Amino acid sequence: MLFADIDILDENFEIKHHQWVGTKEGRIAYIGSVPPAPDQLAAFGDTFAGEGRLLMPALYNAHAHAPMTLLRGFAENLPLQRWLNEKCFPFEAKMTGEDCYWGTMLACAEMARFGVVSFTDMYYATEERNQVVRDAGMKANMCEGLVAFEDKPYAEYPTCAQMEALVRDWHGAADGRIRIDYNIHSEYLSTERVCRDILDIVRDTDLRLHIHLSETKKEVEECRERHGGLSPVQYFESIGLFEVPVTAAHCVWVDEADLDILQAHGVFVANNPASNMKLGSGFAPIPEMMRRGIPVCLGSDGMASNNNHNLFHDMYLQALIYKGATLDPTAVTPQQALASATRTGALSQGREDCGILAEGARADVCVLDITGPSWSPAPDPVYNLVYAGDGADVVLTMCDGEVIYRRAATGEGEWLTIDLERAKAECAARTARIISEL
């Protein structure tokens, strides 16, 4: 595709006007202020008229639980531990692999609608979830959820064999669009023995770890009681967990010593501002993390604690709430929020050639309609993008050079790889069934 005479968000997160961007063979092959040479035009196929449009890197959701679309609106107005134990765990105990398949399908449709092409997902029925991502033409880092309470080796948990099969059959599948991560849910749902065993598996490979970390004050206090005063961050460092690439979701209740550790090991922090506020967990110290150079990415979390996969909302919150929380209007810049939602999210997944609008990068892009009233005036459109733009402005989402969502001339959305109506119907019926069984 050739995006013709279009405004772009470049690799420095600055707006450039009247650009031409060509994609072929899944990558961005041309960016310039003039059209490609006439003898090259045919190689780019269809032309997309860029007037009134903004082309930017597609978004990367660094922490999600995709099948939890089935729980949207079900577990409400509860703090985390009650939310988990009274609502989520009983509901999830009745979910089948097919339920997870359709929940993931609906999540993919929603994310594609809002310009997201890839997500880091922690849940069950990973085989079924992988099938959805493959068929939807999207990307994901997947792991099979593990809750480990028994003092036995990881090899004796059924998840161990499942993960071995997933790495063998799916890691790097679909031209690298699907990657397999290992998972430690959290300090409070794991044992030291299992953590050490998983670390031994991941070390010296190209695999990564996905964990929940210091999400609530209660979690940190109870961890200190269990581990001689160590916080979850300090505990995991003491067993060597950060010796491998880690994406740590939340990191709300961290102190200076914890930040020193995260900084020293280059841990990716997946901030979930909507979920953290909705569950009353608090505010991660994102400005201080960014000041230290800790890589901060952005996550939606599950739909029981956020209710939508519109990552533009989370980007807006990340750019805004810390100004109020710190009484500093410069706390997080729009460019930092955009980097969290795109490039840093891609890097957290081990995707070095993604999340950036540059020649040679994967053609993961989205196009926004910038003709609406919230886009005018725009002396610096970057500020409109973060503070006034919305996922609803997305008119095209492309993953590895293939269009997966577009807005038709009629104004209706079209999903080229997903049967949205069936996904909606399946999820509604399955949620009703499960609630009736509780």
C-alpha positions in Angstrom: 0.0 0.0 0.0 1.1 3.6 -0.7 -0.1 6.2 1.8 -0.1 9.3 -0.3 0.3 12.9 0.9 -0.4 12.0 4.5 0.6 13.5 7.8 2.7 11.0 9.9 4.0 10.6 13.4 7.7 9.9 12.8 10.2 7.9 14.7 10.9 10.9 17.0 7.1 11.2 17.8 6.9 14.4 15.9 4.3 15.3 13.2 5.5 15.6 9.6 3.1 16.9 7.0 2.6 15.8 3.4 4.6 12.5 3.4 4.5 9.4 1.3 4.8 6.0 3.0 5.0 2.8 1.1 4.7 -0.7 2.5 5.5 -4.0 0.8 6.3 -7.6 1.9 5.2 -6.7 5.4 7.6 -3.9 6.0 7.8 -0.1 5.6 9.8 0.2 2.4 9.6 4.0 1.7 9.1 7.2 3.6 9.6 10.5 1.9 8.4 14.0 1.3 7.9 13.3 -2.4 6.3 10.3 -4.1 8.4 7.2 -4.9 10.0 7.2 -8.4 7.4 6.3 -11.1 9.0 3.0 -11.8 8.5 2.0 -8.1 4.9 3.0 -7.7 3.5 -0.4 -8.9 5.4 -2.2 -6.2 3.3 -0.6 -3.5 -0.1 -1.7 -4.8 -3.1 0.2 -3.6 -2.9 3.9 -2.9 -4.5 5.4 0.2 -5.4 9.0 -0.1 -3.9 10.8 2.9 -5.9 14.1 3.0 -7.3 14.6 6.5 -5.5 11.6 7.8 -2.7 10.8 10.2 -0.5 7.8 9.9 1.2 6.5 13.1 2.7 3.3 14.5 0.1 0.9 15.6 -0.3 0.4 19.4 1.1 -2.4 21.5 -0.9 -3.6 24.6 1.8 -4.8 27.0 -0.6 -6.4 29.6 -3.9 -8.1 28.9 -6.1 -11.0 29.7 -8.0 -11.3 26.4 -10.7 -13.9 27.3 -11.8 -11.7 30.2 -14.0 -9.9 27.7 -16.5 -12.4 29.0 -16.4 -10.8 32.4 -16.9 -7.2 31.1 -19.3 -5.5 33.6 -19.5 -8.6 35.8 -17.0 -7.9 38.6 -17.6 -4.3 39.6 -16.9 -2.0 42.6 -14.6 -4.3 44.5 -11.0 -4.1 45.7 -8.5 -6.5 44.0 -8.5 -9.4 46.4 -12.3 -9.5 46.8 -12.6 -8.9 43.0 -10.4 -11.9 42.4 -11.8 -14.3 45.0 -15.5 -13.5 45.0 -16.0 -12.8 41.3 -13.2 -13.6 38.9 -11.9 -16.9 40.1 -15.4 -18.5 40.4 -16.3 -17.3 36.9 -13.1 -18.4 35.4 -13.4 -21.9 37.0 -16.4 -22.5 34.7 -14.7 -21.2 31.5 -13.9 -23.7 28.8 -11.2 -23.6 26.1 -14.0 -22.7 23.6 -15.1 -19.8 25.9 -11.5 -18.5 25.9 -11.4 -18.8 22.1 -14.4 -16.6 21.6 -13.5 -14.2 24.4 -10.1 -13.7 22.7 -11.8 -13.3 19.3 -13.9 -10.4 20.6 -10.8 -8.9 22.3 -8.9 -9.0 19.0 -11.8 -7.3 17.2 -11.9 -4.6 19.8 -8.2 -4.0 19.8 -7.9 -3.9 16.0 -10.8 -1.4 16.0 -8.7 0.9 18.2 -5.4 0.6 16.4 -3.8 -2.2 18.5 -2.0 -4.9 16.5 -0.2 -6.8 19.3 -0.8 -7.7 23.0 1.0 -9.5 25.8 -1.6 -11.9 27.2 -1.6 -14.0 30.4 -4.4 -16.5 30.6 -5.5 -20.1 30.0 -6.3 -22.2 26.9 -3.3 -20.8 25.1 -3.6 -23.1 22.2 -7.1 -21.7 21.5 -5.9 -18.1 22.0 -3.0 -18.7 19.6 -5.4 -19.9 16.9 -7.4 -16.7 17.2 -4.4 -14.5 16.9 -3.0 -16.4 14.0 -6.3 -16.3 12.1 -7.0 -12.7 13.0 -3.6 -11.7 11.5 -2.5 -10.0 14.7 0.5 -10.5 17.0 0.7 -11.6 20.6 3.1 -12.8 23.3 1.2 -15.6 25.0 1.7 -17.6 28.2 -0.3 -20.2 30.0 -1.4 -18.9 33.4 0.1 -20.7 36.4 -1.1 -20.7 40.0 1.4 -22.6 42.1 0.7 -23.2 45.8 2.2 -26.7 46.3 5.8 -27.2 47.3 6.8 -29.3 44.3 8.9 -28.9 41.2 7.5 -27.0 38.3 7.9 -30.2 36.2 5.1 -31.8 38.3 2.6 -29.1 37.4 0.6 -29.8 34.2 1.4 -26.3 33.0 5.0 -27.3 32.6 4.3 -29.8 29.8 1.8 -27.4 28.3 4.4 -24.7 28.1 7.0 -27.1 26.5 4.5 -27.9 23.8 3.6 -24.3 23.3 7.2 -23.3 22.9 7.8 -26.2 20.5 4.7 -25.6 18.3 4.0 -21.9 18.6 7.0 -19.8 19.5 7.8 -17.8 16.3 4.7 -19.2 14.5 2.8 -17.2 11.9 6.0 -15.5 10.6 7.0 -14.5 14.1 3.7 -12.9 15.0 3.1 -15.3 17.9 5.7 -15.6 20.6 5.5 -17.7 23.8 6.4 -16.1 27.2 6.8 -17.9 30.5 4.5 -16.7 33.3 4.7 -16.3 37.0 1.4 -14.8 38.0 2.7 -13.0 41.2 4.6 -13.6 44.4 1.4 -14.5 46.2 0.3 -17.1 43.7 3.7 -18.8 43.3 6.4 -20.6 45.2 10.1 -19.9 45.3 10.8 -23.4 44.0 8.6 -22.9 40.9 10.0 -19.5 40.2 13.6 -20.9 40.3 12.6 -23.7 38.0 11.0 -21.4 35.5 14.0 -19.1 35.6 16.3 -22.0 34.7 14.1 -22.8 31.7 14.1 -19.2 30.4 17.7 -18.3 31.1 20.0 -18.3 27.9 17.0 -18.6 25.5 15.1 -16.0 23.6 12.1 -16.4 25.8 10.7 -13.8 28.2 8.8 -13.6 31.5 5.5 -11.9 32.2 4.5 -11.3 35.8 2.2 -9.2 38.1 4.3 -7.1 40.5 3.5 -4.9 43.5 0.0 -4.2 42.4 -1.5 -3.4 45.8 -0.4 -2.2 49.2 -1.8 -5.4 50.7 0.3 -7.5 48.3 3.5 -5.8 49.4 2.8 -5.9 53.1 2.0 -9.6 53.0 5.1 -10.3 51.0 7.3 -8.6 53.5 5.7 -10.7 56.2 6.5 -13.9 54.3 10.0 -13.1 53.1 11.8 -11.4 56.0 10.9 -7.8 55.1 11.5 -8.1 51.4 9.1 -6.4 49.0 8.0 -8.4 45.9 10.6 -6.6 43.8 13.3 -7.4 46.3 12.1 -11.0 46.7 12.2 -11.7 43.0 15.6 -10.1 42.6 16.9 -12.3 45.5 16.1 -15.4 43.5 17.5 -14.0 40.3 14.3 -13.5 38.4 15.4 -10.3 36.7 18.4 -11.9 35.1 16.1 -12.6 32.1 13.9 -10.2 30.2 10.8 -9.4 32.3 7.6 -7.5 31.7 6.2 -6.6 35.1 2.6 -5.4 35.2 1.5 -2.7 37.5 4.4 -1.9 39.9 2.2 0.5 41.8 3.6 0.1 45.3 7.3 0.4 44.8 9.8 2.4 46.8 13.2 3.8 46.0 15.0 0.5 46.6 12.6 -1.2 44.3 13.1 1.4 41.6 16.9 0.9 41.9 16.4 -2.8 41.2 14.0 -2.3 38.2 16.4 0.3 36.8 19.5 -1.9 37.2 17.9 -4.8 35.4 16.0 -2.9 32.7 12.7 -4.4 33.7 9.8 -3.4 31.5 7.0 -1.9 33.5 3.6 -2.3 32.0 1.5 0.5 33.4 -2.2 -0.1 33.6 -3.6 3.3 34.7 -7.3 2.6 34.1 -7.3 -0.8 35.9 -5.1 0.6 38.7 -7.7 3.3 39.3 -10.8 1.2 38.8 -9.6 -1.4 41.4 -8.5 1.4 43.8 -4.9 0.1 43.6 -3.2 3.4 43.3 -0.8 5.2 40.9 2.5 3.8 39.8 5.3 6.3 40.1 5.6 6.6 36.3 7.4 10.0 36.1 10.2 8.8 38.4 10.5 5.6 36.4 10.8 7.6 33.2 13.3 9.9 34.8 15.4 6.9 35.7 15.2 5.4 32.2 13.1 2.4 33.3 11.2 1.3 30.2 7.5 2.0 30.7 4.9 0.5 28.4 1.2 0.5 28.5 -1.5 -2.1 29.2 -5.3 -2.3 29.3 -5.4 -5.3 31.7 -8.5 -7.5 31.6 -12.0 -6.3 30.8 -13.2 -6.9 34.3 -10.9 -4.1 35.6 -10.9 -1.7 32.6 -14.0 -2.5 30.5 -12.5 -1.5 27.2 -9.5 -2.2 25.0 -9.3 1.4 23.7 -5.6 1.9 24.5 -5.9 5.5 23.5 -7.8 6.0 26.7 -5.0 4.5 28.7 -2.5 6.6 26.8 -4.5 9.7 27.7 -4.6 8.7 31.4 -0.9 8.1 31.5 -0.2 11.5 30.0 -2.7 13.3 32.3 -3.1 11.7 35.7 0.5 12.1 36.8 0.3 15.9 36.3 -2.4 16.0 38.9 -0.8 13.4 41.2 2.5 15.1 41.3 1.3 18.7 40.9 3.7 19.0 38.0 2.2 19.8 34.6 5.3 18.5 32.9 5.3 15.1 34.6 4.7 13.0 31.5 5.0 14.4 28.0 2.8 13.4 25.1 5.8 12.0 23.4 6.6 9.8 26.4 3.0 8.5 26.5 3.1 7.8 22.7 6.4 5.9 23.1 4.8 3.8 25.9 1.9 2.8 23.7 4.0 2.0 20.7 7.8 1.5 20.6 8.4 0.5 24.2 5.5 -1.9 24.1 6.9 -3.6 21.1 10.4 -3.8 22.7 8.8 -5.3 25.8 7.6 -8.2 23.6 11.1 -8.7 22.1 10.0 -7.2 18.8 13.0 -5.0 17.9 11.7 -4.1 14.4 8.2 -3.0 15.5 6.4 -0.1 17.0 8.1 2.6 15.0 7.5 4.4 11.7 10.8 3.9 10.0 12.0 2.3 6.8 12.8 -1.4 7.4 10.4 -1.7 10.3 7.4 -4.0 10.3 4.4 -2.3 8.7 2.4 -2.2 11.9 0.5 1.1 11.5 -2.9 2.7 12.0 -4.5 5.7 10.3 -6.6 8.3 12.1 -9.3 10.6 10.7 -8.2 14.1 11.9 -11.0 16.0 10.3 -13.3 15.9 13.4 -13.9 19.0 15.6 -11.5 17.8 18.4 -8.6 18.0 15.9 -9.1 21.7 15.1 -7.2 23.9 15.6 -4.0 22.0 15.9 -0.9 24.2 16.2 0.9 21.1 17.3 -1.1 17.9 16.4 0.9 15.8 18.9 -1.1 17.4 21.7 -4.4 16.8 19.8 -3.4 13.2 19.3 -2.8 12.4 23.0 -5.3 14.8 24.7 -8.1 15.0 22.1 -7.7 12.0 19.9 -9.4 8.7 20.4 -9.4 5.1 19.2 -12.7 5.9 17.6 -10.7 8.1 15.1 -8.9 5.0 13.7 -10.0 4.3 10.1 -7.4 1.6 9.3 -5.3 -0.9 11.2 -2.5 -2.8 9.5 -0.4 -5.6 10.9 2.7 -6.8 9.0 1.4 -5.0 5.9 -2.0 -6.6 6.0 -5.2 -4.6 6.7 -7.1 -6.1 9.5 -9.6 -3.3 10.1 -10.8 -0.4 8.1 -13.7 2.0 8.0 -15.7 1.6 4.8 -16.9 4.5 2.6 -20.3 4.0 4.3 -18.7 4.8 7.6 -19.2 1.3 8.9 -16.3 -0.6 10.3 -15.0 -3.7 8.5 -13.0 -6.5 10.1 -11.3 -8.4 7.3 -10.2 -11.3 9.4 -12.8 -11.5 12.2 -16.6 -12.3 12.2 -17.5 -9.6 14.7 -21.2 -10.4 14.9 -20.6 -14.0 15.6 -18.0 -13.1 18.2 -20.4 -10.8 20.0 -23.2 -13.4 20.0 -21.0 -16.2 21.2 -19.6 -14.1 24.0 -23.0 -12.9 25.2 -24.3 -16.4 25.2 -21.3 -17.8 27.0 -21.3 -15.1 29.7 -25.0 -15.7 30.3 -24.4 -19.5 30.6 -21.6 -19.1 33.1 -23.4 -16.6 35.3 -26.4 -18.9 35.4 -24.1 -21.7 36.7 -22.6 -19.6 39.6 
